[in-house]
Amino acid sequence: MNPIWLTDSRQVIADPQNTVFFAIPGTRHDGHLYINELYERGVRQFVVQQGMERPEWQALPDAELIRVPNVLGALQQEAARHRAQFSIPVVGITGSNGKTIVKEWLAQLLATDFVIARSPKSYNSQVGVPLSVHQLNGSHTLGIFEAGISAPHEMANLEPIVAPTIGVFTNIGTAHDEGFRSRKQKVAEKLRLFTHAPCLIYRKDYSDIDEEIRLLLKAVNPAIRLVSWSTTDQTADFTAGVSGSALLLSRSDGTRWHLQLPFTDPASVENLIHCLLVLLELGLTNEVGLQTRLNRLRPVSMRLELKEGIHNSVLIDDSYNNDVAGLQLALNFLNQQRTRPRQVIILSDVLQSGQPEADLYTQIGQLITEQHPDLFVGIGPVMNQQRSHFPAGSAFYPDTESFLAQLPAELFRDAVVLVKGARSFTFERIINRLQRKVHGTVLHINLDALTHNLNYYRAKVSRSAGPSQTKIMVMVKAFAYGSGSVEVAQLLQFNRVDYLAVAYADEGVQLRQNGVDLPIMVMNPAPETFATLLDHRLEPEIYSLRLLREWCDFVQTRPHLNPDESVRLHLKIDTGMHRLGFLPDDLPAVIALLNEHPNLRVSTVFSHLVGADEAQFNAFSQEQYMRFVQATTQLEAGLGYLPTRHLLNSAGIVRFPEFQLDMVRLGIGLYGVESSQIEPGRVLPVGTLRTVISQIKTVPAGDTVGYSRRGVLDHDARIATLAIGYADGYDRRFGNGVGKIWVNGTLCPTVGNICMDMTMIDVTGASVSEGDEVEIFGPNVSVKQLAHQIGTIPYELLTNVSDRVKRVFYKE
């Protein structure tokens, strides 16, 4: 059995004695800091970087520390050495978009012919590719791996790890443009994946790709066989004619294939043609056989989705496939979710793994046992046969129908339920049964985008101040800017931020009740909540002498407090906002009061820049910084210690790196709005608000739509009624044509006034049907653009999304 490679200390470890931890140092996390923790969990083999040894390792007597010059390089070299042991066909996929879809569709199309090892989810990075290829074992007959890069020279590291025998270059787009001098350089760098490949499949219509392949790749790999296709260029090896769902694929030798495609949008057609050419390369040329495979093809959902379930449960929907690598990822995601006291795992048979069943289910059983679920449910005939590998008290069913017929819904009360199954088990039926039914307006929260944005700001802090010198506090007040405070806080805790901040005590209590252990600052404490603060380890922001005296008096009256125990608080300094905070003249009294109560400890001291996002206020921002430094110097002299200092918000992190001090506060930037506008494309939109069309009707010119007859039609119109209104957070100011809704690629104006629960739009120029989903804001309609339409700011729109709107959290 391959040793298990581990690069993230937070992952589930089923077999610690067979695990090797690669302690990769980075700007955000340093694996060397978690070796003692992993040792306590049973891991004994560690790959560490020379010169980064730590004294506490001396207390680990039987740890095997393998010292290397570069840990990431060692991981990649070991993966390349592992790959070299196998002579099976390997498909290597790169490009800007479509890599994961092509990989997953190929796995579906070829599942009956090969035992396939493939990248789990979108593991295509400098770390993800080695971990993906390390899965290869003697039972596999085909590998399908994707490789992505964000900077020059990265693909040269991945090429010997993948070593593709068939290459696929999907397309070229804007993703990661910032890491390259030009689009041409990005294409050239991606082509390095194929410097030794015997064959490359690509679309000739992309002139940037075609030119670099013929000028550059052929020069370094003259033996490569190019397989090009095009919809217009007759000199390509294949031409593709598409009419609706009909595809005529013609090879230059005159061979033709007439096929019906299961998906007809342009991106899917492109991805399907790439897949078909791979099948032809593998010798699968029979037209009937190809059509049979296409008929079985299903949409790819690469998302782990969090959904609200019945009986106060939370569902993790991963119901589209099941393999060991994907199970590991799903269990790691389950570990982040502490919003309910119980855990339930529902798992189907693992199909076409290529491993002996006893070995496979021993491994799966170890993963499940390590998770310590309150209930494990196995579904499938093989699960039943292998039940001895799973925890006592597990339940087993021969098929999904039997489970649904006997569904003991009460067993899922107050639980986080992971539902993971191979496609043929149709576990979406389980999700539909367990999911709480709400109306069709949904706010989709992309947890990967949140992580990306956090890492973007972390990189800003690290580059300016050096690793681990400047901490990050994240704002999760106001329901995490409408995104869902508990789920966002869980993600932030998993990603090891330093502090959270909420507006009111009850917000902090909710986080504590859902397993969030990070320090939490409460920005608007009140005397009636003081007991709640102490009982739940919440730390108040103190901004006035009155509030400080009341806090001191309260703490002094708490009999159960240890006199030597520090009670933490945060001081707010008013440097020019003139909202809340101590003025300079207040500080002597503040110092005196705190010195009278030595068990009170100032954890942080902070202020807020008035205009960090606008260059016109740069001089005032500089003045605020100087005032803040003077105040903290005075506090340090009076208290005998210097609390952690923080001044910068999201815009300030970008615009004033010299003001970072000891900590920064990340707010709106985490949620996808780069308010400084210096690097607007570097953060990703996090929330997508969608609703459904309830009804479409034709209304003649001259008639009116909506309350007060405000929507007067000047043309015969198709009017669609949407299941969203101002009670959901869609502002009344968007009425009468001000708001535009994205409907299947067309922006459609509102008609008439916005109602409490409904909105009417003119879809005359759109291709649309009742029941279709439409986008209120998201990738196609930015929150900033929407806010501009009604003269407000993105904060207002995000925080106004009603609690009655269902949140679905997902991870790619």
Secondary structure as UniProt FT lines:
FT   STRAND          4..6
FT   TURN            9..10
FT   HELIX           16..18
FT   STRAND          19..22
FT   HELIX           31..34
FT   HELIX           35..40
FT   TURN            41..42
FT   STRAND          45..49
FT   TURN            50..51
FT   HELIX           55..59
FT   TURN            61..62
FT   STRAND          64..68
FT   HELIX           71..83
FT   TURN            84..85
FT   STRAND          90..94
FT   HELIX           99..110
FT   TURN            111..113
FT   STRAND          116..118
FT   TURN            121..122
FT   TURN            126..127
FT   HELIX           128..133
FT   TURN            134..135
FT   TURN            138..139
FT   STRAND          142..146
FT   TURN            152..153
FT   HELIX           154..162
FT   STRAND          166..169
FT   TURN            175..176
FT   HELIX           177..179
FT   HELIX           183..191
FT   HELIX           192..194
FT   TURN            195..196
FT   STRAND          199..203
FT   TURN            204..205
FT   HELIX           207..212
FT   HELIX           213..217
FT   HELIX           218..220
FT   TURN            222..223
FT   STRAND          225..230
FT   TURN            234..235
FT   STRAND          238..243
FT   TURN            244..245
FT   STRAND          246..251
FT   TURN            252..253
FT   STRAND          256..260
FT   HELIX           266..281
FT   TURN            282..283
FT   HELIX           287..296
FT   STRAND          304..309
FT   TURN            311..312
FT   STRAND          314..318
FT   TURN            319..320
FT   HELIX           324..336
FT   STRAND          342..348
FT   HELIX           357..371
FT   STRAND          375..379
FT   HELIX           381..385
FT   HELIX           387..389
FT   TURN            392..393
FT   STRAND          395..397
FT   HELIX           400..405
FT   HELIX           409..412
FT   TURN            413..414
FT   STRAND          415..420
FT   HELIX           423..425
FT   HELIX           428..434
FT   STRAND          442..446
FT   HELIX           447..465
FT   TURN            467..469
FT   STRAND          471..475
FT   HELIX           477..481
FT   TURN            482..483
FT   HELIX           485..494
FT   TURN            495..496
FT   STRAND          499..502
FT   HELIX           505..513
FT   TURN            514..515
FT   STRAND          520..522
FT   HELIX           527..529
FT   HELIX           530..535
FT   TURN            536..537
FT   STRAND          538..542
FT   HELIX           545..557
FT   TURN            559..560
FT   TURN            563..564
FT   STRAND          567..573
FT   HELIX           584..586
FT   HELIX           587..596
FT   TURN            598..599
FT   STRAND          600..606
FT   TURN            612..613
FT   HELIX           615..617
FT   HELIX           618..639
FT   STRAND          644..646
FT   HELIX           650..655
FT   HELIX           657..659
FT   TURN            661..662
FT   STRAND          663..666
FT   HELIX           668..671
FT   TURN            675..676
FT   HELIX           680..682
FT   STRAND          687..699
FT   TURN            701..702
FT   STRAND          704..705
FT   HELIX           707..709
FT   STRAND          711..712
FT   STRAND          717..722
FT   HELIX           726..728
FT   HELIX           732..734
FT   TURN            735..738
FT   STRAND          740..743
FT   TURN            744..745
FT   STRAND          746..750
FT   STRAND          759..762
FT   TURN            764..765
FT   TURN            770..771
FT   STRAND          773..777
FT   HELIX           783..789
FT   TURN            790..791
FT   HELIX           794..800
FT   TURN            803..804
FT   STRAND          806..811
//
